[in-house]
């Protein structure tokens, strides 16, 4: 079984990642997904992996939603729309939005 992270650990990792790449929080996008790859394909622009990104599994989908909502509400990180045709996953996905 894959390791899962707490809400506070994922929030810390996301904020550290934003700081490491020197961008403002609003230049990033956060959301939840069943797996990181589809999220990156939809939101990552051409190729999906050309931008800095981070994916961390939370204990539950509800915990993942709490992380995404907290980063959006408290720090102004853009919030990705939930998938229209499926359940919300336990992965928190963070990526720098493509310029343009």
C-alpha positions as a LaTeX table, in Angstrom:
\begin{tabular}{lrrr}
\hline
Residue & $x$ (\AA) & $y$ (\AA) & $z$ (\AA) \\
\hline
Unk1 & 0.00 & 0.00 & 0.00 \\
Unk2 & 1.21 & 3.46 & $-0.85$ \\
Unk3 & 2.00 & 5.86 & 1.94 \\
Unk4 & $-0.54$ & 8.59 & 2.72 \\
Unk5 & 0.19 & 11.99 & 4.20 \\
Unk6 & $-1.62$ & 14.13 & 6.75 \\
Unk7 & $-3.39$ & 17.36 & 5.86 \\
Unk8 & $-0.75$ & 19.47 & 7.60 \\
Unk9 & 2.15 & 17.63 & 5.91 \\
Unk10 & 0.65 & 18.08 & 2.44 \\
Unk11 & $-0.06$ & 21.77 & 3.09 \\
Unk12 & 3.53 & 22.27 & 4.27 \\
Unk13 & 4.92 & 20.45 & 1.22 \\
Unk14 & 2.77 & 22.48 & $-1.18$ \\
Unk15 & 3.74 & 25.80 & 0.38 \\
Unk16 & 7.41 & 24.79 & 0.42 \\
Unk17 & 7.18 & 23.88 & $-3.26$ \\
Unk18 & 5.61 & 27.24 & $-4.13$ \\
Unk19 & 8.33 & 29.05 & $-2.20$ \\
Unk20 & 11.09 & 26.94 & $-3.77$ \\
Unk21 & 10.02 & 27.91 & $-7.28$ \\
Unk22 & 9.65 & 31.58 & $-6.34$ \\
Unk23 & 6.13 & 32.14 & $-7.60$ \\
Unk24 & 3.13 & 33.82 & $-6.03$ \\
Unk25 & 0.47 & 31.39 & $-4.76$ \\
Unk26 & $-2.10$ & 32.66 & $-7.27$ \\
Unk27 & 0.19 & 31.45 & $-10.08$ \\
Unk28 & $-0.47$ & 27.87 & $-8.96$ \\
Unk29 & $-3.42$ & 25.50 & $-9.32$ \\
Unk30 & $-4.50$ & 22.93 & $-6.73$ \\
Unk31 & $-7.06$ & 20.18 & $-7.00$ \\
Unk32 & $-7.84$ & 16.61 & $-6.10$ \\
Unk33 & $-7.78$ & 13.54 & $-8.31$ \\
Unk34 & $-7.95$ & 9.76 & $-8.28$ \\
Unk35 & $-4.44$ & 9.73 & $-9.79$ \\
Unk36 & $-2.05$ & 12.58 & $-10.65$ \\
Unk37 & $-1.55$ & 11.73 & $-14.34$ \\
Unk38 & $-5.08$ & 12.60 & $-15.57$ \\
Unk39 & $-5.03$ & 15.84 & $-13.55$ \\
Unk40 & $-1.72$ & 16.83 & $-15.12$ \\
Unk41 & $-2.98$ & 16.00 & $-18.61$ \\
Unk42 & $-6.06$ & 18.18 & $-18.18$ \\
Unk43 & $-4.48$ & 21.12 & $-16.36$ \\
Unk44 & $-0.78$ & 20.96 & $-17.22$ \\
Unk45 & $-0.87$ & 22.38 & $-20.72$ \\
Unk46 & 0.99 & 20.84 & $-23.62$ \\
Unk47 & 2.68 & 17.66 & $-22.48$ \\
Unk48 & 1.38 & 18.05 & $-18.93$ \\
Unk49 & 4.80 & 17.65 & $-17.33$ \\
Unk50 & 6.54 & 20.76 & $-18.65$ \\
Unk51 & 5.57 & 22.78 & $-15.56$ \\
Unk52 & 6.61 & 22.26 & $-11.94$ \\
Unk53 & 4.12 & 19.99 & $-10.21$ \\
Unk54 & 3.62 & 18.01 & $-7.02$ \\
Unk55 & 1.20 & 15.20 & $-6.12$ \\
Unk56 & 0.70 & 13.78 & $-2.63$ \\
Unk57 & $-1.79$ & 11.13 & $-1.51$ \\
Unk58 & $-3.92$ & 12.07 & 1.48 \\
Unk59 & $-5.50$ & 9.58 & 3.85 \\
Unk60 & $-8.97$ & 10.09 & 2.36 \\
Unk61 & $-10.61$ & 12.10 & $-0.44$ \\
Unk62 & $-12.17$ & 14.35 & 2.21 \\
Unk63 & $-8.70$ & 15.13 & 3.61 \\
Unk64 & $-7.47$ & 15.93 & 0.09 \\
Unk65 & $-10.40$ & 18.31 & $-0.40$ \\
Unk66 & $-9.57$ & 20.01 & 2.91 \\
Unk67 & $-5.99$ & 20.64 & 1.75 \\
Unk68 & $-7.09$ & 22.08 & $-1.61$ \\
Unk69 & $-9.78$ & 24.27 & $-0.02$ \\
Unk70 & $-7.37$ & 25.52 & 2.65 \\
Unk71 & $-4.67$ & 26.47 & 0.15 \\
Unk72 & $-7.27$ & 28.31 & $-1.91$ \\
Unk73 & $-8.98$ & 30.08 & 0.95 \\
Unk74 & $-5.95$ & 31.04 & 3.02 \\
Unk75 & $-3.22$ & 31.59 & 0.42 \\
Unk76 & $-5.08$ & 32.35 & $-2.82$ \\
Unk77 & $-3.94$ & 29.29 & $-4.77$ \\
Unk78 & $-6.30$ & 28.80 & $-7.73$ \\
Unk79 & $-8.71$ & 25.92 & $-7.22$ \\
Unk80 & $-9.27$ & 23.42 & $-10.03$ \\
Unk81 & $-12.84$ & 22.41 & $-10.78$ \\
Unk82 & $-13.70$ & 18.93 & $-9.48$ \\
Unk83 & $-14.05$ & 16.17 & $-12.06$ \\
Unk84 & $-17.62$ & 16.25 & $-13.43$ \\
Unk85 & $-17.97$ & 12.54 & $-14.09$ \\
Unk86 & $-16.24$ & 10.82 & $-11.23$ \\
Unk87 & $-15.45$ & 10.72 & $-7.55$ \\
Unk88 & $-12.94$ & 13.04 & $-6.02$ \\
Unk89 & $-9.69$ & 11.29 & $-5.38$ \\
Unk90 & $-7.31$ & 11.27 & $-2.47$ \\
Unk91 & $-4.41$ & 12.85 & $-4.37$ \\
Unk92 & $-3.69$ & 16.53 & $-3.87$ \\
Unk93 & $-2.21$ & 17.85 & $-7.11$ \\
Unk94 & $-0.41$ & 21.17 & $-7.29$ \\
Unk95 & 1.04 & 22.67 & $-10.44$ \\
Unk96 & 2.29 & 25.96 & $-11.66$ \\
Unk97 & $-0.15$ & 27.28 & $-14.20$ \\
Unk98 & 1.26 & 27.64 & $-17.69$ \\
Unk99 & 1.97 & 31.23 & $-18.68$ \\
Unk100 & $-0.45$ & 32.86 & $-21.06$ \\
\hline
\end{tabular}
